Amino acid sequence: MPFYQEVLSGKTGYSFEEISEFLVRIYKEQFGGSHQVAIDRKQPPGTHESTLSRMQKDTTISPDLRSSG
């Protein structure tokens, strides 16, 4: 059964209100945000992952920041 049919049939385990909240959150995260968010979206895929990977290995960065990823 396609996902949209599962959602419409109520078989996902989520209420329609919860699903609605998820959709609003996804919409806001995809289309909202500051100027910096718009710049981040233009980054090629994988750029953020490689930066975070480098940061985790960088001993000059606070251990709290390195372990927060």
A tleap script that builds the chain and sets N, CA, C and O, in Angstrom:
source leaprc.protein.ff14SB
mol = sequence {
  NMET PRO PHE TYR GLN GLU VAL LEU SER GLY
  LYS THR GLY TYR SER PHE GLU GLU ILE SER
  GLU PHE LEU VAL ARG ILE TYR LYS GLU GLN
  PHE GLY GLY SER HIE GLN VAL ALA ILE ASP
  ARG LYS GLN PRO PRO GLY THR HIE GLU SER
  THR LEU SER ARG MET GLN LYS ASP THR THR
  ILE SER PRO ASP LEU ARG SER SER CGLY
}
set mol.1.N position { 0.856 -1.179 0.000 }
set mol.1.CA position { 0.000 0.000 0.000 }
set mol.1.C position { 0.900 1.239 0.000 }
set mol.1.O position { 1.799 1.341 0.835 }
set mol.2.N position { 0.676 2.178 -0.918 }
set mol.2.CA position { 1.475 3.409 -0.938 }
set mol.2.C position { 1.322 4.188 0.379 }
set mol.2.O position { 0.298 4.095 1.057 }
set mol.3.N position { 2.361 4.953 0.719 }
set mol.3.CA position { 2.376 5.673 1.986 }
set mol.3.C position { 1.173 6.595 2.149 }
set mol.3.O position { 0.570 6.644 3.221 }
set mol.4.N position { 0.824 7.322 1.097 }
set mol.4.CA position { -0.298 8.252 1.226 }
set mol.4.C position { -1.598 7.518 1.562 }
set mol.4.O position { -2.446 8.059 2.271 }
set mol.5.N position { -1.760 6.292 1.058 }
set mol.5.CA position { -2.960 5.518 1.393 }
set mol.5.C position { -2.916 5.058 2.845 }
set mol.5.O position { -3.946 5.023 3.518 }
set mol.6.N position { -1.723 4.704 3.329 }
set mol.6.CA position { -1.587 4.343 4.742 }
set mol.6.C position { -1.975 5.516 5.625 }
set mol.6.O position { -2.685 5.354 6.617 }
set mol.7.N position { -1.498 6.704 5.251 }
set mol.7.CA position { -1.805 7.898 6.036 }
set mol.7.C position { -3.302 8.159 6.036 }
set mol.7.O position { -3.895 8.405 7.087 }
set mol.8.N position { -3.908 8.105 4.865 }
set mol.8.CA position { -5.344 8.386 4.765 }
set mol.8.C position { -6.190 7.327 5.453 }
set mol.8.O position { -7.288 7.625 5.922 }
set mol.9.N position { -5.697 6.096 5.520 }
set mol.9.CA position { -6.475 5.035 6.162 }
set mol.9.C position { -6.306 5.032 7.677 }
set mol.9.O position { -7.049 4.347 8.379 }
set mol.10.N position { -5.334 5.794 8.191 }
set mol.10.CA position { -5.105 5.858 9.626 }
set mol.10.C position { -4.289 4.695 10.165 }
set mol.10.O position { -4.270 4.478 11.376 }
set mol.11.N position { -3.608 3.932 9.295 }
set mol.11.CA position { -2.862 2.749 9.725 }
set mol.11.C position { -1.416 3.055 10.128 }
set mol.11.O position { -0.646 2.128 10.376 }
set mol.12.N position { -1.035 4.317 10.199 }
set mol.12.CA position { 0.345 4.667 10.519 }
set mol.12.C position { 0.620 4.691 12.018 }
set mol.12.O position { 1.779 4.674 12.432 }
set mol.13.N position { -0.420 4.731 12.828 }
set mol.13.CA position { -0.236 4.846 14.269 }
set mol.13.C position { -0.229 6.288 14.743 }
set mol.13.O position { -0.171 6.546 15.945 }
set mol.14.N position { -0.289 7.226 13.813 }
set mol.14.CA position { -0.334 8.644 14.146 }
set mol.14.C position { -1.744 9.167 13.914 }
set mol.14.O position { -2.449 8.712 13.013 }
set mol.15.N position { -2.143 10.123 14.733 }
set mol.15.CA position { -3.440 10.758 14.520 }
set mol.15.C position { -3.320 11.747 13.366 }
set mol.15.O position { -2.214 12.130 12.984 }
set mol.16.N position { -4.445 12.156 12.816 }
set mol.16.CA position { -4.422 13.135 11.726 }
set mol.16.C position { -3.829 14.460 12.208 }
set mol.16.O position { -3.173 15.166 11.442 }
set mol.17.N position { -4.062 14.792 13.478 }
set mol.17.CA position { -3.497 16.023 14.039 }
set mol.17.C position { -1.970 15.939 14.077 }
set mol.17.O position { -1.289 16.902 13.727 }
set mol.18.N position { -1.424 14.783 14.503 }
set mol.18.CA position { 0.028 14.604 14.532 }
set mol.18.C position { 0.630 14.678 13.126 }
set mol.18.O position { 1.671 15.301 12.919 }
set mol.19.N position { -0.030 14.043 12.178 }
set mol.19.CA position { 0.442 14.073 10.792 }
set mol.19.C position { 0.417 15.499 10.265 }
set mol.19.O position { 1.339 15.929 9.573 }
set mol.20.N position { -0.634 16.223 10.591 }
set mol.20.CA position { -0.737 17.614 10.166 }
set mol.20.C position { 0.400 18.440 10.748 }
set mol.20.O position { 0.982 19.271 10.051 }
set mol.21.N position { 0.723 18.222 12.021 }
set mol.21.CA position { 1.826 18.942 12.656 }
set mol.21.C position { 3.165 18.599 11.991 }
set mol.21.O position { 4.010 19.474 11.800 }
set mol.22.N position { 3.356 17.309 11.639 }
set mol.22.CA position { 4.571 16.904 10.938 }
set mol.22.C position { 4.695 17.637 9.606 }
set mol.22.O position { 5.763 18.147 9.265 }
set mol.23.N position { 3.606 17.683 8.867 }
set mol.23.CA position { 3.628 18.324 7.558 }
set mol.23.C position { 3.926 19.816 7.660 }
set mol.23.O position { 4.676 20.362 6.852 }
set mol.24.N position { 3.337 20.470 8.654 }
set mol.24.CA position { 3.605 21.897 8.863 }
set mol.24.C position { 5.078 22.095 9.208 }
set mol.24.O position { 5.722 23.005 8.686 }
set mol.25.N position { 5.614 21.245 10.087 }
set mol.25.CA position { 7.023 21.349 10.472 }
set mol.25.C position { 7.939 21.136 9.267 }
set mol.25.O position { 8.894 21.887 9.070 }
set mol.26.N position { 7.649 20.119 8.466 }
set mol.26.CA position { 8.453 19.852 7.269 }
set mol.26.C position { 8.398 21.047 6.319 }
set mol.26.O position { 9.422 21.474 5.786 }
set mol.27.N position { 7.205 21.576 6.114 }
set mol.27.CA position { 7.053 22.728 5.225 }
set mol.27.C position { 7.884 23.907 5.720 }
set mol.27.O position { 8.608 24.531 4.944 }
set mol.28.N position { 7.779 24.209 7.008 }
set mol.28.CA position { 8.516 25.338 7.565 }
set mol.28.C position { 10.020 25.119 7.452 }
set mol.28.O position { 10.763 26.051 7.143 }
set mol.29.N position { 10.469 23.897 7.700 }
set mol.29.CA position { 11.900 23.609 7.620 }
set mol.29.C position { 12.405 23.684 6.181 }
set mol.29.O position { 13.551 24.068 5.947 }
set mol.30.N position { 11.567 23.322 5.223 }
set mol.30.CA position { 11.988 23.333 3.827 }
set mol.30.C position { 11.939 24.721 3.208 }
set mol.30.O position { 12.770 25.047 2.361 }
set mol.31.N position { 10.983 25.538 3.613 }
set mol.31.CA position { 10.782 26.822 2.952 }
set mol.31.C position { 11.056 28.035 3.825 }
set mol.31.O position { 11.126 29.158 3.325 }
set mol.32.N position { 11.211 27.819 5.122 }
set mol.32.CA position { 11.457 28.943 6.014 }
set mol.32.C position { 12.931 29.125 6.266 }
set mol.32.O position { 13.773 28.501 5.619 }
set mol.33.N position { 13.228 29.971 7.194 }
set mol.33.CA position { 14.606 30.132 7.603 }
set mol.33.C position { 15.191 31.475 7.213 }
set mol.33.O position { 14.600 32.265 6.477 }
set mol.34.N position { 16.368 31.689 7.739 }
set mol.34.CA position { 17.070 32.949 7.535 }
set mol.34.C position { 17.846 32.939 6.224 }
set mol.34.O position { 17.800 31.979 5.455 }
set mol.35.N position { 18.555 34.032 5.997 }
set mol.35.CA position { 19.406 34.133 4.811 }
set mol.35.C position { 20.474 33.037 4.838 }
set mol.35.O position { 20.807 32.468 3.799 }
set mol.36.N position { 21.013 32.740 6.031 }
set mol.36.CA position { 22.031 31.700 6.151 }
set mol.36.C position { 21.465 30.333 5.764 }
set mol.36.O position { 22.166 29.526 5.153 }
set mol.37.N position { 20.226 30.071 6.107 }
set mol.37.CA position { 19.583 28.808 5.731 }
set mol.37.C position { 19.503 28.707 4.213 }
set mol.37.O position { 19.757 27.645 3.645 }
set mol.38.N position { 19.153 29.804 3.557 }
set mol.38.CA position { 19.081 29.802 2.088 }
set mol.38.C position { 20.454 29.500 1.486 }
set mol.38.O position { 20.552 28.769 0.500 }
set mol.39.N position { 21.506 30.058 2.071 }
set mol.39.CA position { 22.865 29.787 1.591 }
set mol.39.C position { 23.199 28.313 1.799 }
set mol.39.O position { 23.758 27.667 0.912 }
set mol.40.N position { 22.854 27.780 2.975 }
set mol.40.CA position { 23.124 26.367 3.275 }
set mol.40.C position { 22.431 25.442 2.278 }
set mol.40.O position { 22.995 24.422 1.880 }
set mol.41.N position { 21.216 25.793 1.875 }
set mol.41.CA position { 20.486 24.941 0.935 }
set mol.41.C position { 21.172 24.878 -0.424 }
set mol.41.O position { 21.025 23.895 -1.150 }
set mol.42.N position { 21.919 25.919 -0.769 }
set mol.42.CA position { 22.600 25.958 -2.059 }
set mol.42.C position { 23.899 25.143 -2.055 }
set mol.42.O position { 24.482 24.892 -3.110 }
set mol.43.N position { 24.346 24.732 -0.866 }
set mol.43.CA position { 25.569 23.931 -0.760 }
set mol.43.C position { 25.352 22.587 -1.445 }
set mol.43.O position { 24.260 22.025 -1.371 }
set mol.44.N position { 26.373 22.069 -2.107 }
set mol.44.CA position { 26.238 20.745 -2.722 }
set mol.44.C position { 26.007 19.678 -1.648 }
set mol.44.O position { 26.513 19.811 -0.534 }
set mol.45.N position { 25.251 18.626 -1.967 }
set mol.45.CA position { 25.031 17.556 -0.998 }
set mol.45.C position { 26.360 16.982 -0.531 }
set mol.45.O position { 27.285 16.812 -1.325 }
set mol.46.N position { 26.449 16.690 0.742 }
set mol.46.CA position { 27.660 16.107 1.293 }
set mol.46.C position { 28.601 17.121 1.911 }
set mol.46.O position { 29.488 16.750 2.679 }
set mol.47.N position { 28.426 18.399 1.591 }
set mol.47.CA position { 29.314 19.431 2.128 }
set mol.47.C position { 29.222 19.498 3.648 }
set mol.47.O position { 30.239 19.557 4.340 }
set mol.48.N position { 27.999 19.490 4.156 }
set mol.48.CA position { 27.827 19.578 5.602 }
set mol.48.C position { 28.392 18.346 6.311 }
set mol.48.O position { 29.008 18.462 7.370 }
set mol.49.N position { 28.183 17.182 5.727 }
set mol.49.CA position { 28.677 15.957 6.346 }
set mol.49.C position { 30.195 15.958 6.428 }
set mol.49.O position { 30.765 15.559 7.443 }
set mol.50.N position { 30.849 16.403 5.364 }
set mol.50.CA position { 32.317 16.417 5.380 }
set mol.50.C position { 32.839 17.449 6.383 }
set mol.50.O position { 33.849 17.212 7.046 }
set mol.51.N position { 32.159 18.583 6.494 }
set mol.51.CA position { 32.563 19.594 7.471 }
set mol.51.C position { 32.406 19.063 8.886 }
set mol.51.O position { 33.300 19.232 9.716 }
set mol.52.N position { 31.280 18.424 9.168 }
set mol.52.CA position { 31.053 17.877 10.504 }
set mol.52.C position { 32.055 16.772 10.823 }
set mol.52.O position { 32.522 16.663 11.957 }
set mol.53.N position { 32.380 15.967 9.840 }
set mol.53.CA position { 33.354 14.905 10.032 }
set mol.53.C position { 34.717 15.490 10.388 }
set mol.53.O position { 35.389 15.003 11.297 }
set mol.54.N position { 35.122 16.538 9.666 }
set mol.54.CA position { 36.395 17.210 9.967 }
set mol.54.C position { 36.386 17.799 11.360 }
set mol.54.O position { 37.380 17.711 12.082 }
set mol.55.N position { 35.258 18.408 11.749 }
set mol.55.CA position { 35.160 19.025 13.075 }
set mol.55.C position { 35.271 17.991 14.188 }
set mol.55.O position { 35.867 18.265 15.230 }
set mol.56.N position { 34.702 16.802 13.979 }
set mol.56.CA position { 34.762 15.773 15.002 }
set mol.56.C position { 36.192 15.319 15.258 }
set mol.56.O position { 36.515 14.880 16.362 }
set mol.57.N position { 37.045 15.419 14.255 }
set mol.57.CA position { 38.433 14.977 14.389 }
set mol.57.C position { 39.370 16.106 14.812 }
set mol.57.O position { 40.531 15.853 15.134 }
set mol.58.N position { 38.879 17.354 14.816 }
set mol.58.CA position { 39.718 18.515 15.111 }
set mol.58.C position { 39.860 18.689 16.620 }
set mol.58.O position { 38.886 18.989 17.311 }
set mol.59.N position { 41.061 18.502 17.122 }
set mol.59.CA position { 41.291 18.584 18.570 }
set mol.59.C position { 41.307 20.010 19.087 }
set mol.59.O position { 41.300 20.213 20.301 }
set mol.60.N position { 41.329 21.022 18.195 }
set mol.60.CA position { 41.307 22.413 18.642 }
set mol.60.C position { 39.892 22.879 18.954 }
set mol.60.O position { 39.700 23.962 19.507 }
set mol.61.N position { 38.900 22.064 18.602 }
set mol.61.CA position { 37.499 22.400 18.862 }
set mol.61.C position { 37.073 21.768 20.181 }
set mol.61.O position { 37.476 20.651 20.503 }
set mol.62.N position { 36.269 22.484 20.929 }
set mol.62.CA position { 35.786 22.003 22.218 }
set mol.62.C position { 35.189 20.595 22.093 }
set mol.62.O position { 34.444 20.322 21.151 }
set mol.63.N position { 35.512 19.701 23.037 }
set mol.63.CA position { 34.949 18.334 22.996 }
set mol.63.C position { 33.414 18.339 23.002 }
set mol.63.O position { 32.789 17.452 22.421 }
set mol.64.N position { 32.808 19.337 23.657 }
set mol.64.CA position { 31.337 19.432 23.682 }
set mol.64.C position { 30.787 19.611 22.266 }
set mol.64.O position { 29.789 18.991 21.899 }
set mol.65.N position { 31.438 20.453 21.483 }
set mol.65.CA position { 30.986 20.674 20.110 }
set mol.65.C position { 31.266 19.472 19.232 }
set mol.65.O position { 30.462 19.142 18.361 }
set mol.66.N position { 32.389 18.814 19.445 }
set mol.66.CA position { 32.739 17.653 18.625 }
set mol.66.C position { 31.784 16.492 18.849 }
set mol.66.O position { 31.531 15.716 17.929 }
set mol.67.N position { 31.252 16.362 20.057 }
set mol.67.CA position { 30.383 15.214 20.343 }
set mol.67.C position { 28.913 15.517 20.143 }
set mol.67.O position { 28.075 14.641 20.356 }
set mol.68.N position { 28.570 16.743 19.736 }
set mol.68.CA position { 27.159 17.102 19.595 }
set mol.68.C position { 26.560 16.699 18.264 }
set mol.68.O position { 25.373 16.937 18.040 }
set mol.69.N position { 27.333 16.098 17.369 }
set mol.69.CA position { 26.838 15.757 16.032 }
set mol.69.C position { 26.194 14.488 15.973 }
set mol.69.O position { 25.732 14.079 14.908 }
savepdb mol mol.pdb
quit
